[in-house]
Every structure is written in C-alpha cells, then in structure tokens.
Amino acid sequence: IVDFARLGFVAVTINYRMSREAPFPAALEDCKCAVRWLRAHAGELNLDKEHIGAWGNSAGGNLALLLGMVDASARLEGDGPYQSESSLVQAVVSDSGPIDMLEQARDSQIREVVQRFLGGPPEGDRVAAYKQASPSQYVQRETPPLLLIYGVADLQIPVVTADEFVLALSKAG
C-alpha cells in the first residue's frame, strides 16, 4: 500500500447500510454519497476529483459496478448531501460482483441474500428494483474501464453472467 501511496494513489473504505437495516437502493445511495463527499472535499484532501475508481468484492463488486454505470438520471442518488457533485467513478474493479440480479434471485446459491438485499423475491413492483440493481441493465458506450474478476468454479456468481456482460459491453462499443 505504501508503494501505491508514493505513486499518488489514495484508498478510502466506504461504509454502507446492510440489507438487514435497509434494502436496495440504500447501500447504493450511501456509496454514491461517499463519492460525492470525496469530490466535495477533494481540495482539502489533495485528491484529483476527476480520477476516482471503485473496487469491490461480491456485493461490493455489484455496488462498484453501479457506481461506474449509474448516473443521476436513474434517480438512485438518494437524498444525501453534495448533490451538485457527480457520484460516477471513472474506473471499476468487480471481484465476483453480481451482474444480473434477476438471474441471481432465480438460479443461484445466494438467492436468499439477493432477495434480502432487494426487499423480497422478484415479484410485482419489486422486479423494477431487481433491474435497477443489475449492472447488466446499464451497458452503454460511455461505460468506464472495467476489470472483471470472476471464477469458472464460483458456485455463487456464475462466470457465464460475466461472459454475457462482456459480450454486451463489446456490442455497446
């Protein structure tokens, strides 16, 4: 870590509300607020507010992807402070982060966790929340650089979802 700091990298850990406390989009709103806070305080922290990246594992990987792909037009910013600052990050690393929450809620070993994160099973009005929480729904040409780390032997997050995501990203340019 010291070597990265000497090169000018800064690391910040984001705390967010867990699904038992508040279902989606609470965790994403908290992460977006943290990024806006970093930008608002970039001068005093000596940060380059135009070069912020996010890394996460598992649920954190899902949130990191959403930080790079979901702009304010999705109306998932929450009501936290610093609304004049962007919550989008310019690079993302997702280590085994769920990409398609509907798929995860149907056919995975983490079905119960996903359903708790989204406030219940994907039924009725809740299907929209599952789509909002799925990075696969936000693929576009302007997607920032992504590093996706997924394992072929991972029984919780099937690597095929990452493969399909990469194909969609490639088609988007």
N, C-alpha and C positions, 0 to 999 in steps of 0.2 A: 504494500500500500504506500509506503514511503516513496518508493520509486515513482509511482504514478503521481503522487503529490508534487514531487520535484519537477515533473513534466507539466504541471498546471492542472491536473485533474482533482476534482473535489467530489467526495461521496457524501450523500445525505440519505438517511433512512427515513422513510415515510411511515407514520402510524396511521391506521385507518380503522374505522369501526368494523367489527367482525359481524358475520351474518346472524349470529345469535342475538346480537344487540340491535342490528338494523339491516334489513335485506337490501339488495340492489335497488337503487343505484348509490346507496350511502357510501360504500367503500370507494367507488369511482369519484364521487363528489369530493371526498376527503383528499384523495390523491391529486385531483385537479386543483383543489385549493392549495395544496402544498406546493405545486409547481408555480402557481400564480404568486404565492408568498415568496418563493425563491426569486422570481423575476422582480417583484416589488422591492426586494432587499438586495438585489444584485450589486448595486454600487457599494453599499457598506460591507458586503461580503467579498468584494472583489471577484465577482463571477461574470462570465460572459452570458448574458441572458438569452442570446441567440443560439447558444450551443448547449442545450440541456438534453440529456438522454435518460432513458429509464431501463432498468433491468429488474426482472422478477422471475421467481420460480413458482410453478403451479398456479395458484390463484393470483399470486403476484405477477406471473407471466401474462395472465389474461389482462390484468389491470395495466401493466406496462404497454401491451399492445393497444389497448383502448386509449391510453394517454397519447400515443403516437398517431392514432387514426380517427379519433372522435373530436371534431371541432365544436364550437359553441352552437352551431346551427342544430345540433342533435338535442339541445336543451337538457344536457346532463351535467351542467356546471354546478348545480346546487346553489344555495343562497349565501355561501361563504364570502369573505372579503376579497378585495383585489380583483374585482370583476373586469376591470379595464385591462388587465394583463392576460395574455394567452396562456392556456393550460396545455397546449400542444407541445410535445417534445420532438426533438429533431432526429433522434435515433432510438431504437428499441432492441433489447435483447429479451427474448422469451425462452425460458427454460421450462419446457413441458407445461406451458400455459394453455388452458382450454381455448379453442378457437371457435367451435360451433356448439353453443350451449344447448341447443335443442337435441343435437346428437348425443351430447354428454348426459342429458337427462333421460334419454331412452335406453341407450345401449352401453353403459359403462359401469365400472366398479365404483365410481364416485357419484352415482346418480343421487343418492341421498344428500350429499354435500352440496351438489349443484342445486338441487331443489330447495334446500335451506337458504342458500345464497340468494336465490331468486324468489323466495317467499312462498314456495309451493310448487306443485307439478305444472308442466306446461299446458295449462287448460284455460280456455276462455280468454279474458283480457290479459292474463299473465304471459301468453305467447309473445306478445309485443315486447315485454321485458326480456324474455329469452333472446329475442332477436337483437335488442339494444345492447345486450351484454356479450354479443358474439362478434369478435373482430372480423369474422368472415363476411359480415354484413357491410363493412366499411371499406372494402377494397376499392381503391381508385388510383389513378396515375400519380397523385400527389402523396402517396404513402411514403413515409420517411424510410431511410435504410433500416432493414430489419436483420437481426441474427436470430435464427430459429434453431433451438437445440431440443430435439425430440428423439426418443429411442425406439428402435424397432421392437424391443422386448418389453416396452412400457405397457402394462395392462390397464393403467388408469386413463392415459391420454393416447389413444391410438395414433400411430405415426401417419396413418392414412389421412387424418384430418389436416396434418401439417402439409402433406404432399398435395392435397387438393387446394389448400390455401396458397401454396407456392404457385401452382398452375393458374389460379385465379389472379394472383398478383402479376404473373408473367403476361397474361392476356390483357391486363389493365395497362401494361407498359411500365 
